Amino acid sequence: MDQNFLESQKQILLKMREELKQKLKEKYSEAISFGTEDGQDSADEAYNLYNKNIMLGRVETDALKLNLVEQALKRIEEGTYGICIECGCDIEEKRLRQVPFARYCVDCKTDLEKKGLIKM
């Protein structure tokens, strides 16, 4: 894989990592403090709990994405970035440009999704 492409992807992933870390802090703080006002009736409490759970679900999704970004950065350091972790074939640069943390080639990702083994 071209060294310029790898360096470009690394910079994208590093920026993505910092943005995700910031988003996680903000979303988590917002979710925790959501609905902590006094004087709520049971309907308000239920509504706030529902919304807090949705917010925490978004935090979880971002945390998973951050983990994938971290794994991609590790693969760059190890020299295995751009290689499908399932079949060992190269992942197309076009795919990596769209999803810099991609760990599967299109065929393996499709197959694993059909089997319900991965979601992201």
Solvent accessible surface area in square Angstrom, and as a share of the most:
residue,aa,sasa,rsa
1,M,105,0.47
2,D,80,0.42
3,Q,130,0.58
4,N,121,0.62
5,F,11,0.05
6,L,31,0.15
7,E,84,0.38
8,S,49,0.31
9,Q,2,0.01
10,K,54,0.23
11,Q,93,0.41
12,I,73,0.37
13,L,0,0.00
14,L,49,0.24
15,K,132,0.56
16,M,38,0.17
17,R,58,0.21
18,E,98,0.44
19,E,88,0.39
20,L,7,0.03
21,K,80,0.34
22,Q,93,0.41
23,K,87,0.37
24,L,27,0.14
25,K,136,0.58
26,E,96,0.43
27,K,56,0.24
28,Y,112,0.43
29,S,70,0.45
30,E,93,0.42
31,A,0,0.00
32,I,83,0.42
33,S,66,0.42
34,F,62,0.26
35,G,19,0.19
36,T,92,0.53
37,E,113,0.51
38,D,144,0.74
39,G,85,0.82
40,Q,40,0.18
41,D,85,0.44
42,S,91,0.59
43,A,70,0.54
44,D,65,0.34
45,E,99,0.44
46,A,61,0.47
47,Y,137,0.52
48,N,20,0.10
49,L,107,0.53
50,Y,139,0.53
51,N,29,0.15
52,K,47,0.20
53,N,86,0.44
54,I,64,0.32
55,M,32,0.14
56,L,58,0.29
57,G,33,0.32
58,R,136,0.50
59,V,20,0.11
60,E,110,0.49
61,T,64,0.37
62,D,12,0.06
63,A,45,0.35
64,L,95,0.47
65,K,64,0.27
66,L,29,0.14
67,N,74,0.38
68,L,12,0.06
69,V,0,0.00
70,E,62,0.28
71,Q,59,0.26
72,A,0,0.00
73,L,15,0.07
74,K,124,0.52
75,R,22,0.08
76,I,22,0.11
77,E,120,0.54
78,E,103,0.46
79,G,58,0.55
80,T,56,0.32
81,Y,9,0.03
82,G,1,0.01
83,I,63,0.32
84,C,2,0.01
85,I,94,0.48
86,E,101,0.45
87,C,63,0.38
88,G,49,0.47
89,C,76,0.45
90,D,113,0.58
91,I,4,0.02
92,E,116,0.52
93,E,65,0.29
94,K,141,0.60
95,R,35,0.13
96,L,0,0.00
97,R,143,0.52
98,Q,136,0.60
99,V,45,0.26
100,P,8,0.05
101,F,25,0.10
102,A,4,0.03
103,R,48,0.18
104,Y,20,0.07
105,C,18,0.11
106,V,84,0.48
107,D,115,0.60
108,C,19,0.11
109,K,42,0.18
110,T,56,0.33
111,D,65,0.34
112,L,17,0.08
113,E,79,0.35
114,K,162,0.69
115,K,128,0.54
116,G,57,0.55
117,L,117,0.58
118,I,24,0.12
119,K,193,0.82
120,M,72,0.32
